């Protein structure tokens, strides 16, 4: 009986969190190192608690997607859109978001440490408590963005008047 339980446990366990790179995106799965087709429309995707680290999503539409508590670290997301997406408390360390569009996105407490954010658009997004330490943000747009309590590239915290720019 004990052996049967162990066999069933090990047959079911891998199916709880893993997915193949060809499987549809869904909640809590591991797509580490997957390379997805460029230009996909994944608008409105439900991906909370997912692992997309080292994954490639070039010019992909994630508008209005729910991706909170997900790991996008060291992924490749250039020219992708996250308009009004929810990435609350997600980890985006060392990822490439060059020319990505985060307009109106919920990026509260997101960790962008060491990320490439060249020409990224954060217009009217919520970046309260976000971490930009050591990120490359050349020509990024923060017009109307809430940067209160965010940690800026130099490690300093933005004060309570930081809307549209980090005031220290």
C-alpha positions, 0 to 999 in steps of 0.5 A: 500500500505504501509503494502504491501511494508513493508511485501515485504521489510521484506521478501526480506531483510533476503535473501540478506545476510544470508545463511544456513550452508548447502547453497553453499559459496558465496559473502557477506553471514553470516555463523556465527557458521556453522560447515563445513565438514572436508577436503573440497576442496573449492579452488577458492571460491569467498567469499568477504565480508562474515562473517565466524566468529566462523565457523569451517573449518578443513583441508579445501582447500581455495587455490586461493580463494577471501576472502577480507574484510571477517570476520573469527574471532574466527573460527577454520581453523587448517591445512587449506590451503590458498595458493595464496588466497586474504584475503586483509583487513580481520579480523581473530581475535582470530581464530585458524590457527594452521599448516595453509598454507598461502604461497604466500597469500595476507594478506595485513592489515589482523588483526590476533590479538590474533590468534593461528598461531603455525607452520603456513606457511607464506612463500612469502606472503604479510603481509604488515600492518598486525596486529599480536598483542598477537598472538601465532606464535611458529615455524611459517615460514615467509621466504620471507614474506613482513612484512613491517609495520606489528604490531608484537606480542609485539605491535611494528611495523616492519620497511622497511627492514622486509622481512622474519623477523620483524626488529624493 
